[in-house]
């Protein structure tokens, strides 16, 4: 779980990051980002699968970002997960998200 200081929680803030921010994509996820205060949010559409699958993918993604909070410094992120992330292993998802975080610099 991300600490509350590192969570984007309001829907208008999330929409602003998606609309106004830049983005980096991979087959498993897209990261929308703007300069900000090191916060993140996750978007898991129903095309990923049922609630159990969506929550699993979201929990995995949150854990990966929690491990790499120092990479978030200075950015507000919205991580939009793609349907392929449901079939990806934890290591594949980690490699994809870390690769996207490295592009932010």
C-alpha positions as CSV (number, residue, x, y, z in Angstrom):
1,X,0.0,0.0,0.0
2,X,1.3,3.5,-0.8
3,X,1.4,5.9,2.1
4,X,-1.4,8.3,2.0
5,X,1.0,11.2,1.3
6,X,1.8,9.5,-2.0
7,X,-1.7,8.9,-3.2
8,X,-3.7,10.9,-5.7
9,X,-7.2,10.5,-4.4
10,X,-9.4,13.2,-5.9
11,X,-10.9,12.5,-9.3
12,X,-10.4,16.0,-10.6
13,X,-6.6,15.7,-9.8
14,X,-6.5,12.4,-11.6
15,X,-8.3,13.8,-14.7
16,X,-5.9,16.8,-14.7
17,X,-2.8,14.6,-14.8
18,X,-4.3,12.6,-17.6
19,X,-5.4,15.6,-19.7
20,X,-2.4,18.0,-19.0
21,X,0.4,15.5,-18.5
22,X,2.9,13.7,-20.7
23,X,2.8,10.0,-21.1
24,X,5.0,6.9,-21.5
25,X,3.5,3.6,-22.7
26,X,4.4,-0.1,-22.8
27,X,2.2,-3.1,-23.8
28,X,1.2,-3.6,-20.1
29,X,0.6,0.0,-18.9
30,X,0.6,3.7,-19.7
31,X,1.9,6.3,-17.2
32,X,0.6,9.8,-17.4
33,X,2.8,12.3,-15.5
34,X,3.1,16.0,-14.5
35,X,5.5,17.8,-12.3
36,X,4.0,17.6,-8.8
37,X,4.4,16.3,-5.3
38,X,5.3,12.6,-5.8
39,X,1.8,11.1,-5.8
40,X,0.3,8.2,-7.8
41,X,-3.1,6.8,-8.7
42,X,-4.1,3.6,-10.6
43,X,-6.7,3.1,-13.3
44,X,-7.8,-0.5,-13.9
45,X,-10.6,-0.7,-16.5
46,X,-13.1,-3.5,-16.6
47,X,-11.5,-4.8,-19.8
48,X,-8.7,-6.2,-17.6
49,X,-11.1,-8.8,-16.1
50,X,-13.4,-9.3,-13.1
51,X,-12.9,-7.5,-9.8
52,X,-10.6,-10.2,-8.4
53,X,-8.2,-9.8,-11.4
54,X,-8.4,-6.0,-11.4
55,X,-7.6,-5.9,-7.7
56,X,-4.7,-8.3,-8.1
57,X,-3.1,-6.3,-10.9
58,X,-3.7,-3.0,-8.9
59,X,-2.1,-4.5,-5.8
60,X,0.9,-5.7,-7.7
61,X,1.4,-2.3,-9.4
62,X,1.1,-0.5,-6.1
63,X,3.7,-2.7,-4.5
64,X,6.1,-2.1,-7.4
65,X,5.7,1.7,-7.1
66,X,6.0,1.5,-3.3
67,X,9.4,-0.1,-3.8
68,X,10.5,2.7,-6.1
69,X,9.1,5.8,-4.4
70,X,12.4,7.6,-4.9
71,X,11.8,7.5,-8.7
72,X,8.5,9.4,-8.2
73,X,10.3,12.4,-6.7
74,X,8.8,15.5,-8.4
75,X,6.0,13.8,-10.4
76,X,2.3,13.1,-10.0
77,X,1.5,9.8,-11.8
78,X,-1.6,8.1,-13.1
79,X,-0.8,4.4,-14.0
80,X,-3.4,3.1,-16.5
81,X,-3.1,-0.7,-16.7
82,X,-3.8,-2.5,-20.0
83,X,-5.7,-5.8,-20.4
84,X,-2.4,-7.6,-21.1
85,X,-1.3,-6.9,-17.6
86,X,-3.8,-9.4,-16.3
87,X,-1.8,-12.3,-18.0
88,X,1.6,-10.9,-17.1
89,X,3.6,-12.3,-14.2
90,X,4.7,-10.1,-11.4
91,X,8.3,-9.9,-12.8
92,X,7.0,-8.9,-16.3
93,X,4.8,-6.2,-14.8
94,X,7.7,-5.0,-12.6
95,X,10.0,-4.7,-15.6
96,X,7.4,-2.8,-17.6
97,X,6.7,-0.3,-14.8
98,X,10.3,0.2,-13.9
99,X,11.1,0.8,-17.6
100,X,8.4,3.4,-17.7
101,X,9.5,5.1,-14.5
102,X,13.1,5.4,-15.9
103,X,11.7,7.3,-18.9
104,X,10.4,10.0,-16.6
105,X,13.9,11.4,-16.0
